[in-house]
Amino acid sequence: MSNNNKARFGDVDLWIRFVYMVLFALLTALSRLVVCLIALLQFLLVLFSGEDNRNLRSFGNSLSRWTFDTYRFLTFNSEQKPFPFMDWPQDAVPVEQSPLQSEGAGQTVIVPRESDSDSGMESGKDAGEQAKD
């Protein structure tokens, strides 16, 4: 083995990151279950009442942003550890109007956080609006 490989195996920071990666990988599995429960609950609410729950919609959106941040950390696309090491992601979509009730449901505006600046996301536009430009 070369000295470079030996140095990496002895890198304590890399092994600490590995522990965090295992922990966050387990948490993303739990988040998948929570998202499925939210989706089922929202479906039942829409089925029986005709409208969704905006609090569940907001939580589902922020949970999906947390999951995205976590996957970026797990795949070495970001060095920032997600919540609880940074703030819980805020819902980027206003919750005043349900996508079920809006006429332009496919034109959601995504407001990037500071951590999105290095991900190559274009601020203020989704894929549908980018295609129009």
N, CA and C atoms as an extended XYZ file, in Angstrom:
399
Properties=species:S:1:pos:R:3:atomname:S:1:resname:S:1:resid:I:1 pbc="F F F"
N         0.827       -1.178        0.000 N   MET     1
C         0.000        0.000        0.000 CA  MET     1
C         0.873        1.244        0.000 C   MET     1
N         0.425        2.242       -0.727 N   SER     2
C         1.194        3.480       -0.767 CA  SER     2
C         0.933        4.299        0.482 C   SER     2
N         1.805        5.270        0.705 N   ASN     3
C         1.654        6.151        1.873 CA  ASN     3
C         0.356        6.940        1.806 C   ASN     3
N        -0.095        7.264        0.594 N   ASN     4
C        -1.336        8.026        0.416 CA  ASN     4
C        -2.535        7.221        0.912 C   ASN     4
N        -2.593        5.921        0.570 N   ASN     5
C        -3.688        5.063        1.037 CA  ASN     5
C        -3.657        4.893        2.550 C   ASN     5
N        -2.465        4.734        3.107 N   LYS     6
C        -2.347        4.591        4.554 CA  LYS     6
C        -2.844        5.844        5.255 C   LYS     6
N        -2.560        6.991        4.680 N   ALA     7
C        -2.987        8.260        5.283 CA  ALA     7
C        -4.509        8.362        5.284 C   ALA     7
N        -5.161        7.896        4.215 N   ARG     8
C        -6.626        7.963        4.176 CA  ARG     8
C        -7.262        7.007        5.173 C   ARG     8
N        -6.696        5.816        5.335 N   PHE     9
C        -7.255        4.865        6.301 CA  PHE     9
C        -7.097        5.365        7.727 C   PHE     9
N        -6.128        6.198        7.969 N   GLY    10
C        -5.909        6.750        9.295 CA  GLY    10
C        -6.565        8.106        9.509 C   GLY    10
N        -7.300        8.597        8.522 N   ASP    11
C        -7.944        9.909        8.605 CA  ASP    11
C        -9.185        9.819        9.493 C   ASP    11
N        -9.078       10.347       10.699 N   VAL    12
C       -10.167       10.268       11.676 CA  VAL    12
C       -11.401       11.013       11.169 C   VAL    12
N       -11.214       12.162       10.522 N   ASP    13
C       -12.351       12.933       10.021 CA  ASP    13
C       -13.153       12.148        8.988 C   ASP    13
N       -12.484       11.372        8.155 N   LEU    14
C       -13.175       10.557        7.161 CA  LEU    14
C       -14.006        9.467        7.839 C   LEU    14
N       -13.485        8.861        8.884 N   TRP    15
C       -14.228        7.827        9.602 CA  TRP    15
C       -15.407        8.416       10.379 C   TRP    15
N       -15.227        9.620       10.905 N   ILE    16
C       -16.350       10.295       11.570 CA  ILE    16
C       -17.443       10.589       10.552 C   ILE    16
N       -17.053       11.028        9.344 N   ARG    17
C       -18.039       11.263        8.290 CA  ARG    17
C       -18.783        9.961        7.961 C   ARG    17
N       -18.073        8.849        7.938 N   PHE    18
C       -18.699        7.561        7.667 CA  PHE    18
C       -19.789        7.252        8.691 C   PHE    18
N       -19.515        7.528        9.962 N   VAL    19
C       -20.510        7.294       11.018 CA  VAL    19
C       -21.741        8.163       10.762 C   VAL    19
N       -21.519        9.440       10.426 N   TYR    20
C       -22.645       10.319       10.098 CA  TYR    20
C       -23.408        9.809        8.874 C   TYR    20
N       -22.684        9.305        7.887 N   MET    21
C       -23.334        8.791        6.678 CA  MET    21
C       -24.233        7.607        6.995 C   MET    21
N       -23.788        6.707        7.854 N   VAL    22
C       -24.611        5.555        8.248 CA  VAL    22
C       -25.852        6.035        8.980 C   VAL    22
N       -25.669        6.981        9.906 N   LEU    23
C       -26.795        7.526       10.655 CA  LEU    23
C       -27.805        8.188        9.715 C   LEU    23
N       -27.337        9.034        8.811 N   PHE    24
C       -28.242        9.719        7.891 CA  PHE    24
C       -28.884        8.760        6.885 C   PHE    24
N       -28.181        7.707        6.505 N   ALA    25
C       -28.783        6.708        5.614 CA  ALA    25
C       -29.965        6.026        6.301 C   ALA    25
N       -29.816        5.717        7.583 N   LEU    26
C       -30.928        5.123        8.335 CA  LEU    26
C       -32.090        6.116        8.472 C   LEU    26
N       -31.774        7.382        8.713 N   LEU    27
C       -32.824        8.393        8.836 CA  LEU    27
C       -33.574        8.623        7.524 C   LEU    27
N       -32.883        8.503        6.381 N   THR    28
C       -33.592        8.661        5.101 CA  THR    28
C       -34.559        7.504        4.872 C   THR    28
N       -34.221        6.322        5.362 N   ALA    29
C       -35.160        5.194        5.264 CA  ALA    29
C       -36.415        5.490        6.084 C   ALA    29
N       -36.233        6.064        7.255 N   LEU    30
C       -37.376        6.459        8.082 CA  LEU    30
C       -38.176        7.578        7.413 C   LEU    30
N       -37.485        8.514        6.794 N   SER    31
C       -38.193        9.622        6.130 CA  SER    31
C       -39.040        9.111        4.960 C   SER    31
N       -38.572        8.069        4.294 N   ARG    32
C       -39.348        7.472        3.206 CA  ARG    32
C       -40.672        6.940        3.723 C   ARG    32
N       -40.638        6.295        4.878 N   LEU    33
C       -41.854        5.784        5.502 CA  LEU    33
C       -42.797        6.938        5.861 C   LEU    33
N       -42.251        8.004        6.430 N   VAL    34
C       -43.067        9.166        6.808 CA  VAL    34
C       -43.700        9.804        5.572 C   VAL    34
N       -42.946        9.929        4.485 N   VAL    35
C       -43.493       10.501        3.249 CA  VAL    35
C       -44.637        9.636        2.718 C   VAL    35
N       -44.467        8.334        2.769 N   CYS    36
C       -45.549        7.436        2.316 CA  CYS    36
C       -46.796        7.596        3.181 C   CYS    36
N       -46.614        7.741        4.497 N   LEU    37
C       -47.758        7.952        5.379 CA  LEU    37
C       -48.444        9.292        5.098 C   LEU    37
N       -47.657       10.334        4.868 N   ILE    38
C       -48.223       11.646        4.531 CA  ILE    38
C       -49.001       11.552        3.223 C   ILE    38
N       -48.428       10.883        2.242 N   ALA    39
C       -49.095       10.758        0.940 CA  ALA    39
C       -50.425       10.011        1.081 C   ALA    39
N       -50.434        8.938        1.841 N   LEU    40
C       -51.664        8.174        2.044 CA  LEU    40
C       -52.703        9.013        2.789 C   LEU    40
N       -52.269        9.697        3.814 N   LEU    41
C       -53.180       10.536        4.584 CA  LEU    41
C       -53.742       11.672        3.723 C   LEU    41
N       -52.887       12.307        2.937 N   GLN    42
C       -53.355       13.379        2.050 CA  GLN    42
C       -54.356       12.836        1.034 C   GLN    42
N       -54.082       11.664        0.484 N   PHE    43
C       -55.002       11.065       -0.475 CA  PHE    43
C       -56.366       10.835        0.162 C   PHE    43
N       -56.358       10.273        1.376 N   LEU    44
C       -57.627       10.019        2.060 CA  LEU    44
C       -58.360       11.323        2.380 C   LEU    44
N       -57.624       12.348        2.773 N   LEU    45
C       -58.255       13.638        3.042 CA  LEU    45
C       -58.899       14.219        1.782 C   LEU    45
N       -58.199       14.150        0.667 N   VAL    46
C       -58.751       14.666       -0.588 CA  VAL    46
C       -59.932       13.821       -1.036 C   VAL    46
N       -59.833       12.517       -0.850 N   LEU    47
C       -60.904       11.618       -1.250 CA  LEU    47
C       -62.194       11.906       -0.486 C   LEU    47
N       -62.072       12.107        0.824 N   PHE    48
C       -63.273       12.275        1.639 CA  PHE    48
C       -63.714       13.721        1.827 C   PHE    48
N       -62.781       14.666        1.835 N   SER    49
C       -63.178       16.050        2.097 CA  SER    49
C       -63.064       16.952        0.872 C   SER    49
N       -62.345       16.506       -0.137 N   GLY    50
C       -62.195       17.310       -1.342 CA  GLY    50
C       -61.041       18.292       -1.296 C   GLY    50
N       -60.345       18.391       -0.177 N   GLU    51
C       -59.180       19.271       -0.110 CA  GLU    51
C       -58.108       18.658        0.774 C   GLU    51
N       -56.872       19.050        0.492 N   ASP    52
C       -55.748       18.505        1.246 CA  ASP    52
C       -55.500       19.340        2.495 C   ASP    52
N       -54.613       18.834        3.353 N   ASN    53
C       -54.230       19.528        4.576 CA  ASN    53
C       -52.965       20.325        4.292 C   ASN    53
N       -53.035       21.635        4.422 N   ARG    54
C       -51.883       22.464        4.050 CA  ARG    54
C       -50.715       22.277        4.998 C   ARG    54
N       -50.962       21.939        6.267 N   ASN    55
C       -49.857       21.688        7.187 CA  ASN    55
C       -49.097       20.419        6.805 C   ASN    55
N       -49.831       19.384        6.425 N   LEU    56
C       -49.171       18.158        5.961 CA  LEU    56
C       -48.410       18.413        4.663 C   LEU    56
N       -48.999       19.214        3.778 N   ARG    57
C       -48.337       19.546        2.508 CA  ARG    57
C       -47.033       20.303        2.775 C   ARG    57
N       -47.086       21.256        3.694 N   SER    58
C       -45.901       22.036        4.030 CA  SER    58
C       -44.827       21.152        4.665 C   SER    58
N       -45.226       20.284        5.607 N   PHE    59
C       -44.262       19.390        6.244 CA  PHE    59
C       -43.674       18.414        5.222 C   PHE    59
N       -44.502       17.880        4.341 N   GLY    60
C       -44.017       16.969        3.310 CA  GLY    60
C       -43.000       17.635        2.396 C   GLY    60
N       -43.243       18.899        2.082 N   ASN    61
C       -42.309       19.626        1.228 CA  ASN    61
C       -40.984       19.874        1.943 C   ASN    61
N       -41.034       20.290        3.200 N   SER    62
C       -39.783       20.530        3.919 CA  SER    62
C       -39.048       19.209        4.193 C   SER    62
N       -39.786       18.125        4.421 N   LEU    63
C       -39.147       16.813        4.606 CA  LEU    63
C       -38.461       16.359        3.319 C   LEU    63
N       -39.074       16.631        2.188 N   SER    64
C       -38.431       16.250        0.929 CA  SER    64
C       -37.169       17.078        0.681 C   SER    64
N       -37.167       18.338        1.106 N   ARG    65
C       -35.963       19.164        0.987 CA  ARG    65
C       -34.870       18.638        1.924 C   ARG    65
N       -35.244       18.195        3.136 N   TRP    66
C       -34.270       17.613        4.059 CA  TRP    66
C       -33.678       16.344        3.453 C   TRP    66
N       -34.534       15.525        2.856 N   THR    67
C       -34.065       14.284        2.230 CA  THR    67
C       -33.096       14.595        1.092 C   THR    67
N       -33.417       15.617        0.293 N   PHE    68
C       -32.520       16.041       -0.788 CA  PHE    68
C       -31.165       16.471       -0.220 C   PHE    68
N       -31.184       17.299        0.816 N   ASP    69
C       -29.931       17.739        1.444 CA  ASP    69
C       -29.147       16.544        1.990 C   ASP    69
N       -29.858       15.576        2.555 N   THR    70
C       -29.205       14.395        3.109 CA  THR    70
C       -28.567       13.559        2.013 C   THR    70
N       -29.280       13.363        0.912 N   TYR    71
C       -28.693       12.603       -0.198 CA  TYR    71
C       -27.480       13.317       -0.784 C   TYR    71
N       -27.500       14.632       -0.815 N   ARG    72
C       -26.333       15.380       -1.301 CA  ARG    72
C       -25.140       15.128       -0.382 C   ARG    72
N       -25.381       15.096        0.942 N   PHE    73
C       -24.304       14.815        1.887 CA  PHE    73
C       -23.805       13.385        1.714 C   PHE    73
N       -24.714       12.439        1.575 N   LEU    74
C       -24.325       11.030        1.455 CA  LEU    74
C       -23.506       10.757        0.196 C   LEU    74
N       -23.780       11.489       -0.865 N   THR    75
C       -23.091       11.253       -2.139 CA  THR    75
C       -21.886       12.171       -2.345 C   THR    75
N       -21.449       12.838       -1.273 N   PHE    76
C       -20.285       13.727       -1.294 CA  PHE    76
C       -20.480       14.932       -2.220 C   PHE    76
N       -21.720       15.300       -2.497 N   ASN    77
C       -21.986       16.512       -3.266 CA  ASN    77
C       -22.070       17.739       -2.373 C   ASN    77
N       -22.061       17.531       -1.079 N   SER    78
C       -22.083       18.622       -0.113 CA  SER    78
C       -21.336       18.189        1.129 C   SER    78
N       -20.651       19.120        1.741 N   GLU    79
C       -19.973       18.847        3.003 CA  GLU    79
C       -20.841       19.254        4.185 C   GLU    79
N       -21.953       19.943        3.923 N   GLN    80
C       -22.841       20.387        4.995 CA  GLN    80
C       -23.718       19.232        5.453 C   GLN    80
N       -23.644       18.951        6.739 N   LYS    81
C       -24.529       17.930        7.294 CA  LYS    81
C       -25.923       18.532        7.419 C   LYS    81
N       -26.959       17.777        7.062 N   PRO    82
C       -28.329       18.299        7.164 CA  PRO    82
C       -28.793       18.412        8.612 C   PRO    82
N       -30.054       18.827        8.788 N   PHE    83
C       -30.637       18.941       10.112 CA  PHE    83
C       -30.335       17.669       10.896 C   PHE    83
N       -29.918       17.742       12.101 N   PRO    84
C       -29.947       18.835       13.067 CA  PRO    84
C       -28.694       19.692       13.097 C   PRO    84
N       -27.797       19.525       12.135 N   PHE    85
C       -26.565       20.310       12.110 CA  PHE    85
C       -26.736       21.639       11.381 C   PHE    85
N       -27.823       21.806       10.682 N   MET    86
C       -28.211       23.085       10.106 CA  MET    86
C       -29.711       23.243       10.320 C   MET    86
N       -30.264       24.387        9.986 N   ASP    87
C       -31.687       24.630       10.218 CA  ASP    87
C       -32.548       23.660        9.417 C   ASP    87
N       -33.742       23.366        9.976 N   TRP    88
C       -34.710       22.545        9.255 CA  TRP    88
C       -35.115       23.291        7.987 C   TRP    88
N       -35.162       22.619        6.842 N   PRO    89
C       -35.518       23.304        5.592 CA  PRO    89
C       -36.913       23.917        5.662 C   PRO    89
N       -37.009       25.133        5.205 N   GLN    90
C       -38.302       25.811        5.160 CA  GLN    90
C       -39.047       25.397        3.904 C   GLN    90
N       -40.357       25.425        3.988 N   ASP    91
C       -41.199       25.127        2.839 CA  ASP    91
C       -40.997       26.223        1.807 C   ASP    91
N       -40.587       25.871        0.593 N   ALA    92
C       -40.301       26.858       -0.441 CA  ALA    92
C       -41.543       27.278       -1.207 C   ALA    92
N       -42.613       26.531       -1.086 N   VAL    93
C       -43.834       26.808       -1.824 CA  VAL    93
C       -44.850       27.417       -0.874 C   VAL    93
N       -45.435       28.565       -1.212 N   PRO    94
C       -46.461       29.129       -0.336 CA  PRO    94
C       -47.601       28.138       -0.141 C   PRO    94
N       -48.097       28.033        1.085 N   VAL    95
C       -49.124       27.043        1.384 CA  VAL    95
C       -50.529       27.620        1.383 C   VAL    95
N       -50.698       28.874        0.950 N   GLU    96
C       -52.020       29.482        0.972 CA  GLU    96
C       -52.992       28.780        0.030 C   GLU    96
N       -52.488       28.310       -1.096 N   GLN    97
C       -53.364       27.707       -2.091 CA  GLN    97
C       -52.861       26.314       -2.445 C   GLN    97
N       -53.762       25.357       -2.420 N   SER    98
C       -53.420       23.980       -2.743 CA  SER    98
C       -53.133       23.838       -4.228 C   SER    98
N       -52.166       22.999       -4.608 N   PRO    99
C       -51.950       22.727       -6.029 CA  PRO    99
C       -53.199       22.139       -6.689 C   PRO    99
N       -54.061       21.515       -5.898 N   LEU   100
C       -55.295       20.962       -6.443 CA  LEU   100
C       -56.259       22.067       -6.866 C   LEU   100
N       -56.150       23.222       -6.196 N   GLN   101
C       -57.082       24.305       -6.449 CA  GLN   101
C       -56.540       25.347       -7.420 C   GLN   101
N       -55.240       25.372       -7.656 N   SER   102
C       -54.668       26.419       -8.500 CA  SER   102
C       -54.764       26.050       -9.968 C   SER   102
N       -54.854       27.089      -10.794 N   GLU   103
C       -54.949       26.869      -12.238 CA  GLU   103
C       -53.600       26.521      -12.831 C   GLU   103
N       -52.531       27.120      -12.358 N   GLY   104
C       -51.193       26.880      -12.894 CA  GLY   104
C       -50.383       26.005      -11.972 C   GLY   104
N       -50.886       24.837      -11.635 N   ALA   105
C       -50.227       23.974      -10.648 CA  ALA   105
C       -48.840       23.555      -11.085 C   ALA   105
N       -48.561       23.506      -12.368 N   GLY   106
C       -47.253       23.081      -12.842 CA  GLY   106
C       -46.224       24.188      -12.835 C   GLY   106
N       -46.572       25.378      -12.344 N   GLN   107
C       -45.661       26.502      -12.389 CA  GLN   107
C       -45.240       26.922      -10.988 C   GLN   107
N       -44.764       25.981      -10.206 N   THR   108
C       -44.319       26.248       -8.853 CA  THR   108
C       -42.989       26.973       -8.895 C   THR   108
N       -42.857       28.000       -8.095 N   VAL   109
C       -41.606       28.728       -7.996 CA  VAL   109
C       -40.851       28.191       -6.795 C   VAL   109
N       -39.609       27.782       -7.025 N   ILE   110
C       -38.785       27.244       -5.963 CA  ILE   110
C       -37.793       28.316       -5.547 C   ILE   110
N       -37.781       28.618       -4.260 N   VAL   111
C       -36.866       29.609       -3.726 CA  VAL   111
C       -35.704       28.866       -3.090 C   VAL   111
N       -34.511       28.948       -3.691 N   PRO   112
C       -33.390       28.175       -3.169 CA  PRO   112
C       -32.870       28.749       -1.859 C   PRO   112
N       -32.362       27.846       -1.015 N   ARG   113
C       -31.690       28.265        0.202 CA  ARG   113
C       -30.234       28.520       -0.129 C   ARG   113
N       -29.492       29.026        0.838 N   GLU   114
C       -28.076       29.290        0.622 CA  GLU   114
C       -27.323       28.029        0.252 C   GLU   114
N       -27.715       26.880        0.818 N   SER   115
C       -27.009       25.630        0.535 CA  SER   115
C       -27.256       25.145       -0.886 C   SER   115
N       -28.292       25.682       -1.571 N   ASP   116
C       -28.569       25.283       -2.942 CA  ASP   116
C       -27.672       26.003       -3.939 C   ASP   116
N       -26.967       27.037       -3.497 N   SER   117
C       -26.197       27.841       -4.429 CA  SER   117
C       -25.086       27.044       -5.098 C   SER   117
N       -24.561       26.018       -4.435 N   ASP   118
C       -23.505       25.230       -5.054 CA  ASP   118
C       -24.044       24.012       -5.783 C   ASP   118
N       -25.373       23.855       -5.849 N   SER   119
C       -25.925       22.669       -6.495 CA  SER   119
C       -26.236       22.894       -7.966 C   SER   119
N       -26.052       24.129       -8.456 N   GLY   120
C       -26.320       24.393       -9.855 CA  GLY   120
C       -27.770       24.687      -10.140 C   GLY   120
N       -28.591       24.873       -9.098 N   MET   121
C       -30.008       25.168       -9.315 CA  MET   121
C       -30.149       26.609       -9.749 C   MET   121
N       -31.030       26.853      -10.687 N   GLU   122
C       -31.299       28.202      -11.130 CA  GLU   122
C       -32.380       28.773      -10.242 C   GLU   122
N       -32.140       29.923       -9.645 N   SER   123
C       -33.072       30.453       -8.666 CA  SER   123
C       -34.335       30.959       -9.318 C   SER   123
N       -35.469       30.683       -8.626 N   GLY   124
C       -36.742       31.252       -9.016 CA  GLY   124
C       -37.447       30.588      -10.171 C   GLY   124
N       -36.914       29.519      -10.709 N   LYS   125
C       -37.572       28.877      -11.849 CA  LYS   125
C       -37.558       27.373      -11.638 C   LYS   125
N       -38.605       26.720      -12.067 N   ASP   126
C       -38.581       25.268      -12.067 CA  ASP   126
C       -38.291       24.801      -13.482 C   ASP   126
N       -38.249       23.493      -13.676 N   ALA   127
C       -37.883       22.938      -14.975 CA  ALA   127
C       -38.864       23.353      -16.068 C   ALA   127
N       -40.133       23.477      -15.713 N   GLY   128
C       -41.140       23.867      -16.705 CA  GLY   128
C       -40.935       25.285      -17.182 C   GLY   128
N       -40.547       26.191      -16.279 N   GLU   129
C       -40.320       27.573      -16.665 CA  GLU   129
C       -39.013       27.709      -17.424 C   GLU   129
N       -38.011       26.901      -17.085 N   GLN   130
C       -36.740       26.951      -17.797 CA  GLN   130
C       -36.925       26.518      -19.240 C   GLN   130
N       -37.816       25.536      -19.455 N   ALA   131
C       -38.051       25.048      -20.808 CA  ALA   131
C       -38.710       26.106      -21.674 C   ALA   131
N       -39.508       27.014      -21.040 N   LYS   132
C       -40.188       28.060      -21.783 CA  LYS   132
C       -39.215       29.128      -22.273 C   LYS   132
N       -38.101       29.326      -21.504 N   ASP   133
C       -37.133       30.387      -21.851 CA  ASP   133
C       -36.353       30.065      -23.090 C   ASP   133
